[in-house]
Amino acid sequence: MQEKPEDPRDVEWHPRRAVDLTGHGAAEARLLQAHQSGKLHHAWLISGPRGIGKATLAYRFAKFLFRVPSAEQARAHASLHVAPEAPAFRQVAAGGHPGLLVIQRALDDKRKRLKTEIAVDDAREAQSFLGQTAAGGEWRVVVVDPADELNKSSANALLKLIEEPPKQAVFLIVCNQPGRLLPTIRSRCLHLPLQRLGIADAVNVLRGLPAKATEGASEAEIEHAAGLSRGSPGLALQMIGSNGAAAFAEFLKRSKLSPATAVEIASAFSGRETAEDFYIFCDLLVGWAAEQARAAGLAGHGAALAAAHDDIHSSLRQADALNLDRRQTVTDALMRLEEALKAS
């Protein structure tokens, strides 16, 4: 029998194991107040940049609902904190709570890596999960993490479930770019946007992780990664020691990109890098392009950058899905971005 590959996401510092939440007190208070009202909406869209604590908030709320299921009980609480020794916390942290379902990319057993999208079968698991009869007063929670990775079929399957939710069920939909989500899903959710953390808060989050998470990194490297990530501890954690982050840092140093410069930066992806290095570079570049497009749009001339952002995002994802030449893909993406910058 072929051995099932390990899930690279299952680490000591996974969001479901987090005890604390930093920098999102207002969002936490809104969820708590909604539960205390006794009229908790069944679907929440938790949005914001990658790695800032969206999934941590979703799991934190799930633990609280399992630990404090009634609105009356919730009114005695001032936060969503659940003690690590509580059964609800331990079960969620271990990934074994019967009331929790996580919709996410599945593992590809043949390629021994995560699939590139959330497939329709993954989303349909929620149908049977929600069809089960819950014990009296208990909640069933579906976490979608992240919804950006839904394909058209899985997004429509999720939509059908949100349209007709059973009682005592709540969807916590984590999304990095809500504008890309189906408008019909967005319209059925209460939106809970989260902002980036301050650099000091991001550094504190990184310092508070298990030692293994930042093993070998100096204080200076941790602070540099927090700054490069623009306040995203999750992304900063991946950047520490990453060749992809180093390539992006090199990109930021260049005021203009010639074809030769683009080739030089893209040479980091000539086959020696890991897949994770490529993903990190892609995330950083796409995020940077989105910010440039947003700023240009506010100034009234963002069309070229917005189109370039969409093109680059699509080409980088296609390169990953089809195992295309990463160096050439990055070169093309950089030159496409430079063209848009000149036009803006």
C-alpha positions, 0 to 999 in steps of 0.5 A, a space after each residue: 500500500 502506498 504511504 499517504 504523504 504528510 500534510 505540510 500544513 500540519 505544523 505545531 504553529 497551525 492556526 487551529 492550535 493558537 491560544 492567542 490572537 493579536 491585533 484583531 480585537 474589533 473583529 473578535 468583539 463583533 463575532 462575540 456580540 453576534 453570538 451573545 445576541 442569540 441571532 448569529 448569522 450563518 455565514 461570515 466572510 473573514 477577509 484580508 491579506 494572507 497570513 495576518 490571522 484570519 484562520 486563527 480568528 476562525 478557529 478561535 471562534 469555532 472553539 468558543 462556539 463549541 465551549 460556549 454554545 448558548 447566547 446566554 452563556 456567551 454573555 458572561 464572556 468578554 472575549 473568545 478566549 478558550 483555555 488550552 486545557 478545555 476539551 473543545 480547544 484540545 479537539 480543535 487543535 488536534 483536528 478531531 472535533 466532530 462539530 468542525 469541518 475544514 474545506 481546503 485543498 486536498 493532498 495529491 497522493 500521486 504527486 505528494 503535494 497539495 492540489 492547486 485548487 479546492 475540488 468540488 468533492 472537497 466542498 461537497 463533504 460539507 453536504 453530508 457533514 451538515 446533513 448529520 443530526 447535531 446533538 441538542 444545542 451544539 454547533 456545526 462549524 464549516 471553515 473554508 480556508 482559503 476560499 480563493 482556492 475554490 474552483 468554479 464547481 466547488 464555489 457553486 457547491 458551497 453556495 448551495 449550502 450557504 443558501 439553505 443552511 441547517 440550524 446551529 450551523 455557521 460558515 467561516 469563510 477565510 478569503 485573501 481576495 474577496 473580490 474574486 469570490 462569487 458575488 452570490 457567496 459574498 452577498 450571503 455573508 456578513 463581511 469581517 475585513 481584517 487589516 495587516 498588523 503593525 510591524 511590532 505586532 507581527 514581530 511579537 507574533 513571530 517571537 511567540 511561536 514555538 521555537 521550531 517555527 523560527 529555528 536558526 533565525 536571528 532577531 534581525 532576520 525575524 524583523 526583516 521578514 516581518 517588514 518585508 511581509 508588510 505586517 503578515 506573520 504567516 508570510 514572514 514565517 515562510 520568508 525566513 531563509 527563503 530564496 523566493 523572498 530573497 528574489 523578491 527583495 532583489 526585485 524591490 531594489 530595482 527602480 526599473 526593470 530591463 529585460 536583462 534585469 528581469 532575467 537576472 531576478 528570474 534566474 533564482 527559479 532555474 530549477 534549484 529552488 523548492 516549490 515553496 520558494 516559488 510560491 512565496 515569490 508569487 505571493 509577494 509579487 502578486 500582493 505588491 502588484 495589487 497594492 500598486 494597482 489599488 494606489 493607482 486606481 485611487 489616483 484615477 489611472 489604475 486600469 493598466 496595473 489592475 489588468 497586469 495584476 490579473 494577468 500575472 496572477 493567472 500566469 503564475 497559477 498556471 505555471 504551478 498547475 501545469 509545471 511550466 518553466 518557472 524562470 520564463 514565467 517569472 521573467 514574463 511576469 516582471 516585464 508585464 508588470 514593468 509595462 503596466 507601471 510605465 503606462 500608469 
